[in-house]
Amino acid sequence: MSTLTDLLAEYTGLSGDAVDRLKLVVAEWQLLSDLSFADFLLWVPLDGEEPADKFLCVAQARPTTAPTAHPEDMVGSTVSASEHAQLRRAMVEERICREEDPYWHLGVPVRRETIPVRHGDRVIAVLSRDTNLAVPRVPSPLEISYLGSAADLCQMIADGTYPTSEPLADVHTSPRVGDGLIRLDASGAVVFASPNALSAYHRMGHAADLVGVHLAPLTRSLIADPFDADEVAQRIRAALDGQPSMRTEVESRRGAAVLFRALPLRPRGNPAGALVLVRDVTEVKRRDRALMSKDATIREIHHRVKNNLQTVAALLRLQSRRMGNREARQALAESVRRVTSIALVHEVLSMSVDEQVDLDQLIDKVIPMVSEVAVTETHVVVRREGTFGVVPAAIATPLVMVLTELVQNAFEHAFLPEQRGEVVVRAERSAKWLDVVIADDGKGLPAGFSLERTDRLGLQIVRTLVDSELRGSLSLRRRDRGGTEAVLRVPMRVRR
């Protein structure tokens, strides 16, 4: 099955920021689906369609609180604007649109509603909220509160204010709607608490009802650690002020372990209170600790590999000092640089919990290292432009090695001794590609140069890594204003 990233890369021309926006929506939308008692489908207009005439479904979520409206898999299917007119309306009018009359789908009556997904000053996709009407529902306080909260969050998606990227929400381990939900009014008083939320607070030591109680001071009084108590209370108040928060795990005075997460409700920018998700994790905490222990073991392995590589680099550096031959010293210095580059990747992975690497931070560490081992007679400045983003560990190691080799190649061959110059590492990321250009303002490529026939070890390493590990393309060309450009293109689709 094609992933969200694959479909966006193949069928759209969305920027990297827009793709990240849609990933955030998909990461959060199980909450919306459960609150709405409805399926959610994410539709994007096919690239080149203006105005949008065809839409592609790139992701799907089903509710855990109600029967699905789409038992079949909708991902990868397309519809025209004539078949689903509300999709185009939501994009053009930039507002939530609802069909008055249900339509029949596989013998089931379904009501459709479309929500524009705003990114910056434009709509980049549309959410379809499809509700199965075959099972009659009797309005209850729980259903009314769920639907009201869903309506506020959907409006915030249309406003472009939900979900937010900062701080990270830890949505994969956060409490869900079924675990326990509390709605607060703008003053912080509880207007609704689900049965599971009441049970969680009963285990924490509060035996009475929650409705009408101000949640922040109550929660603070139930938590054993005073610092944790202040933090949870502060995050609940911050949500009332419009600030989202990460999940927080605390232990009550009675020993119950509970997860909290607070979400602000501000449709159209108007304060409407907050949602607080709670989950009693006392029984599953042991398993969480076991998983954390495994993650810690993996990180420790990366840490030890990094230490071993740094030891190897130190030994090579000592050996180079004993070499009388200049070329031998230079070869050992290049080996030190390559080993150190790999060590830096393992250092980042030793602090990561999901085998993902922030390339921007890593490249900013690698570039000064390349400058230090370069020929001392040159006065060359290196700077980065653009954003690399976060990539899997499998891509990070070969990509960092390729970039360091290309920057080092520019230092060694583009400039004469005592010459001043600049090397720019420019990155541009889209849904499908990571494009990197390493440009210098030096003397340019020699006559008759061929990347395929070059005998330089560094460029041979680069070609091998680009072809076999990154599955990308590389070319070297003259710049119009003088100097050389190395143009690297790496596909961002998931490796299999």
Secondary structure, 3 states (H helix, E strand, C coil): CCCHHHHHHHHCCCEHHHHHHHHHHHHHHHHHHHHHCCEEEEEEECCCCCCCCEEEEEEEECCCCCCCCCCCCCCCCEEECCCCHHHHHHHHHCCCEECCCCEEECCEEEEEEEEEEEECCEEEEEEEEEEECCCCCCCCHHHHHHHHHHHHHHHHHHHCCCCCCCCCCCCCCCCCHHHCEEEECCCCEEEEECHHHHHHHHHHCCCCCCCCCEHHHHHHHHECCHHHHHHHHHHHHHHHCCCCCCCEEEEECCCCEEEEEEEECCHHHCCCCEEEEEEECCCCHHHHHHHHHHHHHHHHHHHHHHHHHHHHHHHHHHHHHHCCCHHHHHHHHHHHHHHHHHHHHHHHHCCCCCCEEEHHHHHHHHHHHHHHHCCCCCEEEEEEEECCCEEEHHHHHHHHHHHHHHHHHHHHHCCCCCCEEEEEEEEEEECCEEEEEEEECCCCCCCCCCCCCCCCHHHHHHHHHHHHHHCCEEEEEECCCCCEEEEEEEECCCCC
